[in-house]
Amino acid sequence: MRPKTNNASTSVPANDRRAEERFSADGEVKLAFSDPVRMEINGNLLDYSKSGFRAVHSCRALHTGQVVEFRHFIAQGQARVMWNRILEESVETGFLVLHPAPAAHS
């Protein structure tokens, strides 16, 4: 998977305080955590920056502050759940990358 090419940078509202540029994405993200039991989640990467990413998935068990293992086409490593937006049929989550590593391509 690659970043979306029609608009590499997402449009950001003027009042957005984030300093890093974000890039639109469309690809699989895999999440795993062991709190309280081991769970693996497949989701869709929505966008990413140097220090974080946003994904949509179906797991309502993720909570703010929780550390997860992640893997997507840009990187892999550990990330902290910063926020969740519970929607009718999905959950959107923002992650802060704690320990990144380049994604291993097969």
C-alpha positions as CSV (number, residue, x, y, z in Angstrom):
1,M,0.0,0.0,0.0
2,R,1.1,3.6,-0.6
3,P,0.0,7.0,0.5
4,K,-2.9,8.4,-1.5
5,T,-1.4,10.3,-4.4
6,N,-4.4,12.5,-5.3
7,N,-3.6,14.7,-2.2
8,A,-0.6,13.7,-0.2
9,S,-1.3,16.2,2.5
10,T,-4.6,16.3,4.3
11,S,-6.3,19.7,4.5
12,V,-5.9,20.9,8.1
13,P,-8.2,23.5,9.7
14,A,-6.6,26.8,10.6
15,N,-7.2,26.2,14.3
16,D,-5.4,22.8,14.3
17,R,-2.4,23.1,16.7
18,R,-0.4,20.1,15.3
19,A,3.0,21.1,14.2
20,E,3.8,18.1,12.0
21,E,2.5,17.6,8.5
22,R,0.1,14.7,8.1
23,F,-0.3,12.5,5.0
24,S,-3.4,10.8,3.8
25,A,-3.1,7.0,3.6
26,D,-5.2,4.0,2.7
27,G,-3.8,0.7,3.8
28,E,-4.0,-2.0,6.4
29,V,-2.9,-1.5,9.9
30,K,-2.4,-4.4,12.4
31,L,-2.7,-3.7,16.1
32,A,-2.1,-6.0,19.0
33,F,-2.2,-5.6,22.8
34,S,-2.3,-7.7,25.9
35,D,-4.6,-5.7,28.2
36,P,-6.1,-7.7,29.8
37,V,-5.9,-10.6,27.3
38,R,-4.0,-10.8,24.0
39,M,-6.0,-9.3,21.1
40,E,-5.1,-8.6,17.5
41,I,-7.0,-6.1,15.4
42,N,-7.0,-5.3,11.7
43,G,-7.9,-1.8,10.7
44,N,-7.4,0.8,8.0
45,L,-4.7,3.5,8.2
46,L,-6.3,6.9,7.6
47,D,-3.3,9.2,7.9
48,Y,0.1,9.4,9.4
49,S,2.8,11.9,10.5
50,K,6.4,11.6,11.8
51,S,5.1,10.9,15.4
52,G,1.7,9.3,15.0
53,F,-1.1,7.9,12.9
54,R,-4.9,7.7,12.8
55,A,-6.7,4.4,12.1
56,V,-10.3,3.1,11.9
57,H,-11.1,-0.3,13.2
58,S,-13.9,-2.2,15.1
59,C,-12.4,-2.7,18.5
60,R,-14.1,-0.8,21.3
61,A,-11.8,-2.2,23.9
62,L,-8.9,0.2,23.2
63,H,-8.6,2.9,25.8
64,T,-6.7,6.2,26.2
65,G,-3.2,5.6,27.4
66,Q,-3.0,2.0,26.3
67,V,0.2,0.9,24.6
68,V,-0.2,-1.3,21.4
69,E,2.1,-3.0,19.0
70,F,1.4,-1.8,15.4
71,R,2.4,-2.5,11.8
72,H,1.5,-0.6,8.7
73,F,3.2,0.1,5.4
74,I,5.2,3.0,6.7
75,A,6.4,1.7,10.1
76,Q,6.0,-0.8,12.9
77,G,6.6,-0.6,16.6
78,Q,4.8,0.5,19.7
79,A,2.2,3.3,20.0
80,R,0.1,4.9,22.7
81,V,-3.7,5.4,22.3
82,M,-4.2,9.2,22.5
83,W,-8.0,9.4,21.8
84,N,-10.9,7.3,20.5
85,R,-13.9,8.5,18.5
86,I,-16.7,5.8,18.8
87,L,-18.9,5.8,15.7
88,E,-22.0,3.7,15.0
89,E,-20.2,0.9,13.2
90,S,-16.5,1.7,13.8
91,V,-13.9,3.3,16.1
92,E,-11.4,5.9,15.0
93,T,-8.3,6.1,17.1
94,G,-5.3,8.5,17.2
95,F,-1.9,7.0,18.1
96,L,1.4,8.5,19.3
97,V,4.3,6.4,18.1
98,L,6.6,5.5,21.0
99,H,9.1,3.1,19.5
100,P,9.2,3.2,15.7
101,A,11.0,0.9,13.3
102,P,10.8,0.9,9.5
103,A,8.2,-1.5,8.1
104,A,9.6,-4.8,7.0
105,H,8.5,-5.3,3.4
106,S,8.1,-8.9,2.1
